[in-house]
Amino acid sequence: KQHHRSRLLSLDMTSDKDNNNNNNNNNSNSSSSSGSGGGAIRGVGRVDPEIVKLNVGGRKFETMKSTLTARSAYFRALFSGQYKEPKADEEGFIFIDRDGKKFKRVISYLRDNVIDFPTNVEDMLNELEYYGVDRPQPLKKVKTLQMSDSFVCQFRRFSRAVTNLTSEPFDMLGVSWCVVIYPKGNKEADCLSVYLSVPDSDMKPESWYRKCHMTLEVISGRDPKLNIQNTTTTKFTQDSYCYGFPKFMTLETLNDPESEFLLDDTLCVCAKIERVIEPFV
């Protein structure tokens, strides 16, 4: 047993030595081959002269020279050979002292003839002009974001209501809403209570919210100047989905026949919302 074990050990040691020798021979052969050119892969390590590396304001881009020069007078002049080309850094990038974020849109336009305009369209057009790129024609119209909306709810048989009345859901600015009224008051006696609510709030994601200026207005059947409204700014969320005014108006004012708020026993409430655009911090 000891004899066989020592023999196996000697075989292993011999194999290791042979492997090391083979590796050394392979290394020497590969180094000599690379030196003589035998066995080397052609093309590896060569730089394609058509590929241009740009460092625009700290952002790095790589593209084809033909992409840049096809529609940009700036780059046609830069690579025409008539002017001294700017020096590249050790990685081959040519520095251009412009906004790299805007250049990302410029190079996308040069590649695909499609441009994603930011909020400031004129600023982007000026950037295209700097690089000598013709303005997109025709310029697509930018869809305007709707900032406000309104809806009028009718509550019929108002005098028969025992506790509260809820309108049918309606859409404003892409959100489903409803108006909830308490004809005899919710928390305050002798007052009409009016609220704006999101009926499907339990189906919204936890991160959902809408911050808006909210106006609720009780409409007079006699004269719009007699309308009574209350306004507030609030934030609707999945948990806080109902806001309004417990003391919207007194029942005495509501039942005043001269104002005709309850024409044919019907109360009309107009709900209005206006978006609040929150700046990025």
C-alpha positions as CSV (number, residue, x, y, z in Angstrom):
1,K,0.0,0.0,0.0
2,Q,2.8,2.4,0.9
3,H,4.5,1.5,-2.4
4,H,1.4,2.2,-4.5
5,R,0.9,5.4,-2.6
6,S,4.4,6.7,-3.2
7,R,4.1,5.7,-6.9
8,L,0.9,7.7,-7.3
9,L,2.6,10.7,-5.6
10,S,5.5,10.4,-7.9
11,L,3.2,10.3,-10.9
12,D,1.3,13.3,-9.7
13,M,4.5,15.2,-9.2
14,T,5.7,14.2,-12.6
15,S,2.4,15.3,-14.2
16,D,2.7,18.7,-12.5
17,K,6.2,19.1,-13.8
18,D,5.2,18.1,-17.3
19,N,2.3,20.5,-17.2
20,N,4.5,23.4,-16.0
21,N,7.0,22.6,-18.8
22,N,4.2,22.5,-21.3
23,N,2.9,25.8,-20.1
24,N,6.3,27.4,-20.3
25,N,6.8,26.0,-23.8
26,N,3.4,27.3,-24.9
27,N,4.1,30.7,-23.4
28,S,7.4,30.9,-25.2
29,N,5.9,29.7,-28.5
30,S,3.0,32.2,-28.2
31,S,5.4,35.1,-27.5
32,S,7.6,34.1,-30.3
33,S,4.6,33.7,-32.6
34,S,3.3,37.1,-31.7
35,G,6.6,38.6,-32.3
36,S,6.9,37.1,-35.7
37,G,3.3,37.6,-36.7
38,G,2.6,33.8,-36.9
39,G,-0.7,32.8,-35.3
40,A,-1.8,36.4,-34.5
41,I,-5.5,37.3,-35.2
42,R,-5.6,40.0,-37.7
43,G,-7.6,43.2,-36.9
44,V,-7.4,42.9,-33.1
45,G,-6.2,46.1,-31.5
46,R,-6.8,48.3,-34.6
47,V,-8.9,51.4,-34.3
48,D,-11.6,51.9,-36.9
49,P,-11.0,55.4,-38.3
50,E,-14.8,55.8,-38.9
51,I,-15.6,55.5,-35.2
52,V,-15.5,58.8,-33.4
53,K,-15.2,59.2,-29.6
54,L,-16.7,62.4,-28.1
55,N,-16.6,63.8,-24.6
56,V,-19.4,66.4,-24.5
57,G,-19.5,68.2,-21.2
58,G,-18.3,65.1,-19.3
59,R,-20.6,62.6,-21.1
60,K,-18.9,60.2,-23.4
61,F,-20.3,59.1,-26.8
62,E,-19.1,56.8,-29.6
63,T,-20.6,56.9,-33.0
64,M,-19.8,56.8,-36.7
65,K,-18.2,59.8,-38.4
66,S,-20.7,59.5,-41.2
67,T,-23.6,59.9,-38.6
68,L,-22.1,63.2,-37.4
69,T,-21.2,64.7,-40.7
70,A,-24.3,63.7,-42.7
71,R,-26.5,66.6,-41.4
72,S,-24.2,68.6,-39.1
73,A,-22.3,71.5,-40.5
74,Y,-20.3,71.7,-37.3
75,F,-18.9,68.2,-37.6
76,R,-18.4,68.4,-41.3
77,A,-16.1,71.3,-40.7
78,L,-14.5,69.6,-37.7
79,F,-13.5,66.5,-39.8
80,S,-13.0,68.2,-43.2
81,G,-9.2,68.5,-42.7
82,Q,-9.4,72.2,-43.5
83,Y,-9.0,73.0,-39.8
84,K,-6.8,71.7,-37.1
85,E,-8.6,68.8,-35.4
86,P,-8.8,69.1,-31.6
87,K,-6.5,66.8,-29.7
88,A,-8.0,63.6,-28.2
89,D,-7.2,62.5,-24.7
90,E,-5.3,59.3,-23.9
91,E,-8.5,57.2,-24.4
92,G,-9.2,58.8,-27.8
93,F,-12.1,61.1,-26.8
94,I,-12.4,64.6,-28.3
95,F,-13.7,67.1,-25.8
96,I,-16.5,69.5,-26.7
97,D,-17.5,72.1,-24.2
98,R,-21.3,71.8,-24.4
99,D,-24.1,70.3,-22.5
100,G,-23.9,66.5,-22.7
101,K,-27.5,65.9,-21.7
102,K,-28.7,68.0,-24.6
103,F,-26.2,66.4,-27.0
104,K,-27.8,63.0,-26.2
105,R,-30.9,64.3,-27.9
106,V,-28.9,65.8,-30.8
107,I,-27.1,62.5,-31.6
108,S,-30.4,60.6,-31.4
109,Y,-31.8,63.0,-33.9
110,L,-28.8,62.6,-36.2
111,R,-29.1,58.8,-36.0
112,D,-32.9,58.2,-36.2
113,N,-34.3,61.5,-37.5
114,V,-36.5,61.5,-34.4
115,I,-36.1,64.0,-31.5
116,D,-37.5,63.8,-28.0
117,F,-38.2,67.4,-27.2
118,P,-37.8,68.5,-23.5
119,T,-40.1,71.0,-21.9
120,N,-38.1,73.9,-23.2
121,V,-38.4,73.3,-26.9
122,E,-36.7,76.5,-28.0
123,D,-33.7,75.7,-25.9
124,M,-33.3,72.4,-27.7
125,L,-33.7,74.0,-31.1
126,N,-30.9,76.5,-30.2
127,E,-28.7,73.5,-29.5
128,L,-29.4,72.0,-32.9
129,E,-28.5,75.3,-34.4
130,Y,-25.2,75.4,-32.6
131,Y,-24.2,72.1,-34.3
132,G,-25.4,73.3,-37.6
133,V,-28.3,70.9,-37.8
134,D,-31.4,71.9,-39.7
135,R,-34.5,72.3,-37.5
136,P,-37.0,69.4,-37.7
137,Q,-39.7,70.2,-40.3
138,P,-42.5,70.1,-39.7
139,L,-42.2,70.5,-36.0
140,K,-44.7,68.2,-34.2
141,K,-47.2,70.0,-32.0
142,V,-46.6,69.3,-28.3
143,K,-49.7,68.1,-26.6
144,T,-50.7,70.6,-23.9
145,L,-51.3,69.1,-20.4
146,Q,-54.9,69.9,-19.3
147,M,-54.6,71.8,-16.1
148,S,-58.2,72.1,-14.9
149,D,-61.6,70.5,-15.2
150,S,-65.1,70.7,-13.8
151,F,-68.3,68.7,-13.5
152,V,-71.8,69.5,-12.3
153,C,-73.7,67.0,-10.1
154,Q,-77.4,67.0,-9.6
155,F,-79.0,65.6,-6.4
156,R,-82.7,65.0,-6.9
157,R,-85.3,64.5,-4.2
158,F,-83.0,66.4,-1.9
159,S,-85.6,66.8,0.9
160,R,-86.1,63.0,1.2
161,A,-82.4,62.3,2.1
162,V,-82.0,60.9,5.6
163,T,-78.2,60.9,6.0
164,N,-76.0,61.5,2.9
165,L,-76.2,61.4,-0.8
166,T,-73.4,60.4,-3.2
167,S,-73.2,61.3,-6.9
168,E,-72.4,58.9,-9.7
169,P,-68.7,58.7,-10.4
170,F,-67.4,61.1,-13.0
171,D,-64.0,61.8,-14.6
172,M,-61.8,64.9,-14.2
173,L,-58.2,65.0,-15.4
174,G,-58.0,61.2,-15.7
175,V,-59.3,60.4,-12.2
176,S,-62.6,59.1,-11.1
177,W,-64.4,61.4,-8.5
178,C,-67.7,61.7,-6.8
179,V,-69.4,64.4,-4.7
180,V,-70.8,63.5,-1.3
181,I,-73.3,65.8,0.5
182,Y,-74.9,65.7,4.0
183,P,-78.2,67.6,3.7
184,K,-78.4,68.0,7.4
185,G,-74.7,68.3,8.2
186,N,-72.0,65.8,8.8
187,K,-70.3,67.1,11.9
188,E,-71.9,70.5,12.3
189,A,-75.6,70.9,12.9
190,D,-77.7,73.3,10.8
191,C,-75.1,73.2,8.0
192,L,-74.9,71.6,4.5
193,S,-71.7,69.5,4.3
194,V,-70.1,68.9,0.9
195,Y,-67.1,66.7,0.0
196,L,-65.1,65.6,-3.0
197,S,-64.0,61.9,-2.9
198,V,-62.1,59.3,-4.9
199,P,-64.4,56.3,-4.9
200,D,-61.9,53.8,-6.2
201,S,-59.0,54.8,-3.8
202,D,-58.7,51.3,-2.5
203,M,-57.6,50.2,-6.0
204,K,-54.9,52.8,-6.3
205,P,-51.2,51.9,-5.6
206,E,-49.9,53.1,-2.2
207,S,-47.7,55.7,-3.9
208,W,-50.7,57.3,-5.8
209,Y,-51.6,60.9,-5.1
210,R,-53.1,64.0,-6.7
211,K,-52.4,67.4,-5.3
212,C,-54.8,70.0,-6.6
213,H,-56.8,73.2,-6.0
214,M,-60.3,72.0,-5.2
215,T,-63.5,74.2,-5.5
216,L,-67.0,73.1,-4.6
217,E,-69.8,75.4,-5.6
218,V,-73.6,75.2,-4.9
219,I,-75.4,76.7,-7.9
220,S,-78.3,79.1,-7.6
221,G,-81.2,78.6,-10.0
222,R,-81.9,82.3,-10.0
223,D,-78.6,84.1,-10.5
224,P,-75.0,82.8,-10.9
225,K,-73.9,85.7,-8.7
226,L,-75.7,84.0,-5.8
227,N,-73.6,80.9,-6.1
228,I,-71.7,79.9,-3.0
229,Q,-68.3,78.3,-3.3
230,N,-65.5,77.1,-1.0
231,T,-61.9,76.5,-2.2
232,T,-58.9,74.7,-0.7
233,T,-55.6,73.1,-1.8
234,T,-55.2,69.5,-0.7
235,K,-53.5,66.2,-1.5
236,F,-55.6,63.1,-2.2
237,T,-53.9,59.8,-1.5
238,Q,-54.9,56.1,-1.2
239,D,-55.7,56.6,2.5
240,S,-56.8,60.3,2.5
241,Y,-59.3,60.2,-0.3
242,C,-62.2,62.5,0.8
243,Y,-61.9,66.2,1.5
244,G,-64.5,69.0,1.8
245,F,-66.3,71.4,4.0
246,P,-68.4,70.4,7.0
247,K,-69.8,74.0,7.3
248,F,-70.3,74.6,3.6
249,M,-73.4,76.8,4.1
250,T,-76.1,77.2,6.7
251,L,-79.4,75.4,6.2
252,E,-81.2,78.7,6.5
253,T,-79.3,80.1,3.4
254,L,-79.8,76.8,1.6
255,N,-83.5,76.9,2.0
256,D,-83.9,80.6,1.1
257,P,-86.5,80.6,-1.6
258,E,-85.1,83.8,-3.1
259,S,-81.8,82.1,-4.0
260,E,-83.5,79.0,-5.5
261,F,-80.7,76.6,-4.4
262,L,-83.3,73.8,-4.3
263,L,-85.1,74.4,-7.5
264,D,-87.6,71.5,-8.0
265,D,-86.1,69.8,-4.9
266,T,-82.8,69.4,-6.8
267,L,-79.4,70.6,-5.5
268,C,-76.7,71.3,-8.1
269,V,-73.1,71.1,-7.0
270,C,-70.2,72.0,-9.3
271,A,-66.8,70.4,-8.6
272,K,-63.7,72.0,-10.0
273,I,-60.1,70.9,-9.7
274,E,-56.8,72.5,-10.9
275,R,-53.5,70.7,-11.1
276,V,-50.7,71.7,-8.8
277,I,-47.3,71.0,-10.5
278,E,-44.8,70.3,-7.8
279,P,-41.2,71.2,-8.7
280,F,-38.5,68.6,-8.6
281,V,-36.2,69.0,-5.6
